Amino acid sequence: MDPYAVELLRVSKTYKTYQALFGIDLQIRKGEFFSLLGPSGCGKTTTLRLVAGFEEPTSGEVRIDGQAVAGLPAYQRNVNTVFQSYSLFPHLSIFENVAFGLRRRKVSESEIRRRVDEALAMVHLSDKSKGRTHELSGGQQQRVALARALVNQPAVLLLDEPMAALDSKLRKEMRSELKRLQKSLGITFVLVTHDQEEALTLSDRLAVMNAGRVEQVCQPREVYERPATRFVAEFIGTANFLPVKVAEISNGRTRVNSEDGQFWVISRPGLQVGDAAELSLRPERLRLGKTADPDHNSLEGTVAEAIFMGPITRYIVNLSNGYQLLTERQNLEESSFQAGDPVCVNWDVDSGALLPR
Amino acid sequence: MREEKPGPLWLRLYALTVYLFLYTPIVVLVLFSFNDSRRNSSWEGFTTRWYVTLWHNELLMRALLNSLKVACLATFLSTVLGTMAALALSRYPFRGREAVGALAYLPMMVPEIVMGIALLTFFIKVGIQLSIVTVILAHVAFSVGYVTVTVRTRLAGMKGNLEEAAADLGATPWQTFWLVTFPRILPGIMSGALLAFTLSFDDFVITFFTAGIGATTLPLKIYSMLKFGVTPEVNAISTIMLGFTIGLLALWSRLESDPKSLGR
């Protein structure tokens, strides 16, 4: 049996004069919650539309459940979509909206009734089945859209920024609802989003896309802690970057040289001794101290600014060579640094990530 | 909130004069259709006998029947063609779409007299005998643009990707049209049809050029009756046409202004 629900093989898509996708490869496993994350215009929605069948790739192959789907129109594909604009049918009742897909497949009337009721119960809208879509709030409309798609038991559920139009409280509720549904149904979910928090909290794995290319495919934790490119490191969270040169590689660790000294970091495959690289450091992984920690990476500097933010304080540290480092420190105790204090910035070997330059 | 002040007196008087100028002749016509006299010069008392006379005027009734036949068939044809054109123009990309779209508006701009002469020349050159069929064809030609425009507006106003949603749920293009697109654009189609009907029912100039023997429509018949002066019968039939047209236009403006009237 094919382990992948969706596969994209060197898929490119060109509109008249604009190339949206540059030969991307993706493998989405059965039953996983997969996200396509990226800024607008990165090609994530185009990718989704290629899977749904609203567009055909210019080159390359799309497979659903192991089957190539080239030329197969949207209405013959075993996938369903939840649209950003909900796209409910305003002239049909809520029941008929949900029943739409089943009726197209000539499911018996009693079966339709049972499954639609079940689907509406699943999204807590049983009491609304006779109502009209315009009587519903945005969040409720989105849940109808979800029920309308899931009632067909598709091989893959595609979600195109489903929460973008909701306010932040509803969005959080909807998020846990989505996760719960995906877990209990075991259907493969593919979520398109530009919201990193959404992608990180919901996904089993995610792909970060940029300008028509896939930058990295991995688990949420890895994408944050081991970004593959500078784009990924910057797009997800905040990071400091230091230009370095690879000096020594041993036992899965790499020693790099910078203007301010040498640091040890987890090796990155592909980087050789002598290569120029960048060291990416997350602000919350940097510890401020009065002295340098022995056996750890350390830099000396001066506090330029201390910004109190409630649970954390953000420090901007000036290094001797003019570089600035952003660090964050939880306000667990009183002691804190003031602007002008000399400090040491310390971090563990596995706290940094090497990026090719 | 700022209180809305009526304009200065002279402006209100001016507006009143304009409306009087526009509507006095029509009001007079309606009034004299109920006048108990053969002449339109003085008021002799109220009667409805001219309407009874109309009913018994066989030639006039035949003209009315012709008009209805022409209007119904022309409306049906131009509604179907106009809707199809609107769908093609707004849903399918093809070469020269802009040009074709602009051409759809052209019959609305061309002076009726030019349109009438052009159609007459065309029918003669192609060798089609003038008859009621040529009238219907001519009416389709000038009303199809109106339908295209109203339906296109409605299609452009369809929110979200409802058609994609239908396809996504397994509806074939044919099912998508009848189950989703058609119910959404029905008010536009109806309003286009009403407009086409009104235009066809009222038309004089183009019909005058394209009508053959036995294809006399109501406006043509009324015109020929004028040779004997403006009789009370003419007033009466004009009043009926006026009422009919106002009714249709009222229905049309309701469809246009209230998107919920049929779409929900």
Chai-1 contact restraints between the chains, C-beta under 6 A:
chainA,res_idxA,chainB,res_idxB,connection_type,confidence,min_distance_angstrom,max_distance_angstrom,comment,restraint_id
A,F54,B,E164,contact,1.0,0.0,6.0,A-B,restraint_1
A,A74,B,A167,contact,1.0,0.0,6.0,A-B,restraint_2
A,A74,B,D168,contact,1.0,0.0,6.0,A-B,restraint_3
A,Y75,B,A167,contact,1.0,0.0,6.0,A-B,restraint_4
A,Y75,B,G170,contact,1.0,0.0,6.0,A-B,restraint_5
A,Y75,B,A171,contact,1.0,0.0,6.0,A-B,restraint_6
A,Y75,B,T172,contact,1.0,0.0,6.0,A-B,restraint_7
A,N80,B,D168,contact,1.0,0.0,6.0,A-B,restraint_8
A,T81,B,D168,contact,1.0,0.0,6.0,A-B,restraint_9
A,S85,B,G160,contact,1.0,0.0,6.0,A-B,restraint_10
A,S87,B,G160,contact,1.0,0.0,6.0,A-B,restraint_11
A,S87,B,N161,contact,1.0,0.0,6.0,A-B,restraint_12
A,S87,B,L162,contact,1.0,0.0,6.0,A-B,restraint_13
A,S87,B,A165,contact,1.0,0.0,6.0,A-B,restraint_14
A,H91,B,P183,contact,1.0,0.0,6.0,A-B,restraint_15
A,H91,B,R264,contact,1.0,0.0,6.0,A-B,restraint_16
A,F100,B,L169,contact,1.0,0.0,6.0,A-B,restraint_17
A,G101,B,L169,contact,1.0,0.0,6.0,A-B,restraint_18
A,G101,B,G170,contact,1.0,0.0,6.0,A-B,restraint_19
A,R104,B,G170,contact,1.0,0.0,6.0,A-B,restraint_20
A,R104,B,A171,contact,1.0,0.0,6.0,A-B,restraint_21
A,R105,B,G170,contact,1.0,0.0,6.0,A-B,restraint_22
